[in-house]
Amino acid sequence: MIKILLDQNIPAKIESWLQEKVGQSATIQSTRTRGMARFSDRDIFSYCQHNGLIIITYDDDFQNPLMISDIPGYGVIRLNVYPTGVRQTQEALTRLLDHYPVNEWEKASIVVDVQKIRYSKKP
């Protein structure tokens, strides 16, 4: 089963909403519910690699090789939409799911912009 971690900048309501949306195909956790709200980006990325989690974030550090090596690692999804409210986050994730089902997120580097989705996958 695919495991997904929501970064601290993703609205709290998204955790249950996304779990309902993906159903049994993935488990959704957040840095809040895991007690990781104050962890650095590097520590969160490392945790994801050691535990097989895909990170969903608004933070571009997770896709910056100068900040974190071995990107995309297990998988990074960056939402590049503003403002970063619940509605905008839901719309971005719905568009992503419409184009790429959750089983295609592993080992992928994905950027969801307002108008397009950039997707690349590690071999």
TORKOL-4160 file (C-alpha; in steps of 0.2 Angstrom, whole numbers, padded with zeros to 4 digits, m for minus):
123
<pt num="1" X="0000" Y="0000" Z="0000"/>
<pt num="2" X="0006" Y="0017" Z="m0004"/>
<pt num="3" X="0010" Y="0029" Z="0011"/>
<pt num="4" X="0008" Y="0048" Z="0010"/>
<pt num="5" X="0014" Y="0061" Z="0022"/>
<pt num="6" X="0007" Y="0079" Z="0021"/>
<pt num="7" X="0020" Y="0092" Z="0026"/>
<pt num="8" X="0016" Y="0105" Z="0040"/>
<pt num="9" X="0011" Y="0118" Z="0027"/>
<pt num="10" X="m0004" Y="0107" Z="0020"/>
<pt num="11" X="m0020" Y="0112" Z="0028"/>
<pt num="12" X="m0025" Y="0100" Z="0042"/>
<pt num="13" X="m0042" Y="0096" Z="0034"/>
<pt num="14" X="m0034" Y="0089" Z="0019"/>
<pt num="15" X="m0028" Y="0073" Z="0028"/>
<pt num="16" X="m0046" Y="0066" Z="0031"/>
<pt num="17" X="m0052" Y="0073" Z="0014"/>
<pt num="18" X="m0038" Y="0065" Z="0004"/>
<pt num="19" X="m0040" Y="0048" Z="0013"/>
<pt num="20" X="m0058" Y="0048" Z="0008"/>
<pt num="21" X="m0053" Y="0052" Z="m0010"/>
<pt num="22" X="m0040" Y="0039" Z="m0012"/>
<pt num="23" X="m0049" Y="0026" Z="m0001"/>
<pt num="24" X="m0039" Y="0009" Z="0002"/>
<pt num="25" X="m0026" Y="0013" Z="m0012"/>
<pt num="26" X="m0016" Y="0024" Z="0001"/>
<pt num="27" X="m0014" Y="0029" Z="0019"/>
<pt num="28" X="m0013" Y="0047" Z="0023"/>
<pt num="29" X="m0003" Y="0054" Z="0037"/>
<pt num="30" X="0002" Y="0072" Z="0041"/>
<pt num="31" X="0017" Y="0079" Z="0050"/>
<pt num="32" X="0005" Y="0086" Z="0063"/>
<pt num="33" X="m0002" Y="0069" Z="0068"/>
<pt num="34" X="0015" Y="0061" Z="0067"/>
<pt num="35" X="0022" Y="0074" Z="0079"/>
<pt num="36" X="0034" Y="0081" Z="0066"/>
<pt num="37" X="0028" Y="0098" Z="0064"/>
<pt num="38" X="0044" Y="0106" Z="0069"/>
<pt num="39" X="0056" Y="0094" Z="0060"/>
<pt num="40" X="0067" Y="0102" Z="0046"/>
<pt num="41" X="0064" Y="0098" Z="0028"/>
<pt num="42" X="0079" Y="0087" Z="0027"/>
<pt num="43" X="0073" Y="0077" Z="0043"/>
<pt num="44" X="0056" Y="0075" Z="0035"/>
<pt num="45" X="0063" Y="0069" Z="0018"/>
<pt num="46" X="0075" Y="0057" Z="0027"/>
<pt num="47" X="0060" Y="0050" Z="0037"/>
<pt num="48" X="0050" Y="0048" Z="0021"/>
<pt num="49" X="0065" Y="0038" Z="0013"/>
<pt num="50" X="0067" Y="0027" Z="0028"/>
<pt num="51" X="0048" Y="0023" Z="0030"/>
<pt num="52" X="0043" Y="0023" Z="0011"/>
<pt num="53" X="0032" Y="0038" Z="0011"/>
<pt num="54" X="0028" Y="0051" Z="m0003"/>
<pt num="55" X="0028" Y="0069" Z="0004"/>
<pt num="56" X="0015" Y="0081" Z="m0002"/>
<pt num="57" X="0021" Y="0099" Z="0001"/>
<pt num="58" X="0020" Y="0117" Z="m0004"/>
<pt num="59" X="0039" Y="0119" Z="0000"/>
<pt num="60" X="0050" Y="0119" Z="m0015"/>
<pt num="61" X="0065" Y="0114" Z="m0005"/>
<pt num="62" X="0060" Y="0096" Z="m0007"/>
<pt num="63" X="0063" Y="0097" Z="m0026"/>
<pt num="64" X="0079" Y="0107" Z="m0024"/>
<pt num="65" X="0095" Y="0096" Z="m0026"/>
<pt num="66" X="0105" Y="0109" Z="m0017"/>
<pt num="67" X="0095" Y="0107" Z="m0001"/>
<pt num="68" X="0091" Y="0089" Z="m0002"/>
<pt num="69" X="0100" Y="0076" Z="m0012"/>
<pt num="70" X="0093" Y="0060" Z="m0019"/>
<pt num="71" X="0077" Y="0069" Z="m0025"/>
<pt num="72" X="0063" Y="0063" Z="m0028"/>
<pt num="73" X="0068" Y="0049" Z="m0017"/>
<pt num="74" X="0052" Y="0039" Z="m0013"/>
<pt num="75" X="0042" Y="0053" Z="m0021"/>
<pt num="76" X="0039" Y="0072" Z="m0019"/>
<pt num="77" X="0023" Y="0081" Z="m0024"/>
<pt num="78" X="0024" Y="0100" Z="m0023"/>
<pt num="79" X="0008" Y="0110" Z="m0025"/>
<pt num="80" X="0012" Y="0126" Z="m0033"/>
<pt num="81" X="m0004" Y="0135" Z="m0031"/>
<pt num="82" X="m0009" Y="0151" Z="m0021"/>
<pt num="83" X="m0017" Y="0155" Z="m0010"/>
<pt num="84" X="m0013" Y="0139" Z="0000"/>
<pt num="85" X="m0030" Y="0136" Z="0007"/>
<pt num="86" X="m0041" Y="0121" Z="0009"/>
<pt num="87" X="m0051" Y="0124" Z="m0007"/>
<pt num="88" X="m0035" Y="0127" Z="m0018"/>
<pt num="89" X="m0026" Y="0112" Z="m0011"/>
<pt num="90" X="m0042" Y="0101" Z="m0014"/>
<pt num="91" X="m0043" Y="0107" Z="m0032"/>
<pt num="92" X="m0024" Y="0104" Z="m0035"/>
<pt num="93" X="m0025" Y="0087" Z="m0028"/>
<pt num="94" X="m0041" Y="0082" Z="m0038"/>
<pt num="95" X="m0033" Y="0088" Z="m0054"/>
<pt num="96" X="m0017" Y="0077" Z="m0050"/>
<pt num="97" X="m0028" Y="0062" Z="m0046"/>
<pt num="98" X="m0038" Y="0065" Z="m0062"/>
<pt num="99" X="m0021" Y="0064" Z="m0072"/>
<pt num="100" X="m0011" Y="0052" Z="m0062"/>
<pt num="101" X="m0018" Y="0040" Z="m0050"/>
<pt num="102" X="m0010" Y="0038" Z="m0033"/>
<pt num="103" X="m0001" Y="0022" Z="m0038"/>
<pt num="104" X="0009" Y="0032" Z="m0051"/>
<pt num="105" X="0016" Y="0044" Z="m0037"/>
<pt num="106" X="0029" Y="0033" Z="m0030"/>
<pt num="107" X="0047" Y="0038" Z="m0035"/>
<pt num="108" X="0040" Y="0053" Z="m0045"/>
<pt num="109" X="0044" Y="0071" Z="m0044"/>
<pt num="110" X="0027" Y="0080" Z="m0047"/>
<pt num="111" X="0023" Y="0099" Z="m0048"/>
<pt num="112" X="0005" Y="0104" Z="m0048"/>
<pt num="113" X="0004" Y="0122" Z="m0055"/>
<pt num="114" X="m0012" Y="0131" Z="m0058"/>
<pt num="115" X="m0012" Y="0127" Z="m0077"/>
<pt num="116" X="m0002" Y="0111" Z="m0078"/>
<pt num="117" X="0006" Y="0096" Z="m0070"/>
<pt num="118" X="0024" Y="0092" Z="m0072"/>
<pt num="119" X="0028" Y="0074" Z="m0069"/>
<pt num="120" X="0044" Y="0064" Z="m0070"/>
<pt num="121" X="0048" Y="0047" Z="m0063"/>
<pt num="122" X="0064" Y="0039" Z="m0057"/>
<pt num="123" X="0068" Y="0023" Z="m0066"/>
